[in-house]
């Protein structure tokens, strides 16, 4: 059996007693994780060989202590063999339990998942958005429901979670819960994080996800055309709430800010940039990445329009934004009033900024990515893929260049 156990005997000089003798300790390391315990033997530090990890010489004291150390070494190796025979994973915790006769503590999935969620809850507003907590709470509910559906239990020992568990859970989400592909993948990804916690703590050693693969399907992102944006801007609303929501939505179309980032925007976030013009300097709440966005004339006009609004002046806010639910509800009314046949939601404004406002007008994708606060250029490239019009414009020059040679080739090959 190839052992991955390392055993070291050493003295703790800091714990020397009044007579100057030091306790001898045992350090057991299993795959970089270790535990220590006292041998209950003491020795003068001058008589200890650190290199040989034993007492120097052949005195009776030396032979007695060294025999005891050999006995401990054999006990540790025997405990390792017993784990192997029991088909129990070899890790520092299991070896320690086997060596000292501790009863194996079962670790259950639900308390681990709940503890993770409790930690997320404590960090909401600091490291996590409220939506992140809600997603993990929903994931936990789905996991518990799956346990009842599949195993008729409320909880399960994490050592029983294997590849079959993961694939059955995926099937449950797709069939019983009727989740779409991307929703299923996201719930499985949340569950995977809990399994990684178990692996990192050496509670389980085999990764149930090692042979599992799931892929998000690319979803075509909805966005507004130039004509649709213009119809929004030109529309006269007699109802104040619709006028307000339209203005905030248009503001996002020309800044690319998500709902929560517009909500958090204060006058302190608007300053003069390197070009002497006004810019928005902020951080995306979702990714904590910086966004630096030049303030175009239309959104600047909207900011000016609401600067004296009570909510803005009292709370130092840039815009008097409503709840996301109410915004999306009113946007449906606005879409109908403007003859926009699309399911208008606030997030479409961000997509519109990325496509119609910037990429379509020749703004380099690297600049768009930076303004959107994307950490990876691949995220921004999803927007570029849907711009057939931009592709057509880019290829127009090339088409003209090869028009004459192509005609000549045709004539020569008639």
MOJO-V416067 format. One record per pair of residues at least 24 apart in sequence whose C-alpha atoms are under 8 Angstrom apart, sorted by the first residue. I is the first residue (numbers start at 0). GAP is how many residues later the second one is. Records with the same first field share a line. If there is no record, write none. Layout:
I=GAP, GAP
This chain:
3=26, 27
4=24, 25, 26
5=24
6=66
7=45
8=44, 45, 60
9=40, 43, 44
10=34, 37
12=32
19=24
20=24
27=64
28=63
29=60, 61, 62
30=60, 61
32=58, 59
33=58
34=57, 61
38=30
40=24
74=24
88=115, 116
90=111, 114
91=110
92=109, 110
105=51
106=50, 51, 52, 96
107=47, 48, 49, 50
108=46, 47, 48, 49
109=30, 34, 45, 46
111=82
112=27, 81
113=26
115=78
127=158
128=156, 157
135=54
138=48, 51, 52
141=31
142=26
145=26
157=40, 45, 46
158=44, 45
160=47
161=45, 46, 47
162=45, 46, 48, 49
164=43
165=42, 43, 46
166=45
180=35, 36
181=33, 34, 35
184=29, 30, 31
219=166
220=127, 130, 162
221=120, 126, 129, 130
222=125, 126, 128, 129, 132, 133
223=124, 125, 128, 132
224=127, 131
225=130, 131
227=110, 112
230=107
231=106
234=103
240=89
241=88, 89, 91, 92
244=76, 77, 82, 85, 86
245=85, 88
246=55
247=54, 71, 73
248=97, 100
249=49, 99
250=47, 48, 51
251=47, 97, 98, 101
252=96, 97, 98, 99, 100, 104
253=42, 44, 45, 99, 103
254=38, 39, 40, 41, 44, 95, 98
255=93, 94, 95, 96, 97, 98, 115, 116
256=93, 115
257=88, 89, 91, 92
258=65, 87, 88
259=25
260=24
261=57, 59
262=54, 56, 58
263=53
264=52, 53, 54
265=50, 51, 52
266=49, 50, 51
282=90
283=89
286=86, 87, 88
288=84, 85, 86
289=83
290=79, 80, 81, 82
291=78, 79
292=78
350=32
353=26, 29
354=28, 29, 32
358=25, 31
359=27, 29, 30
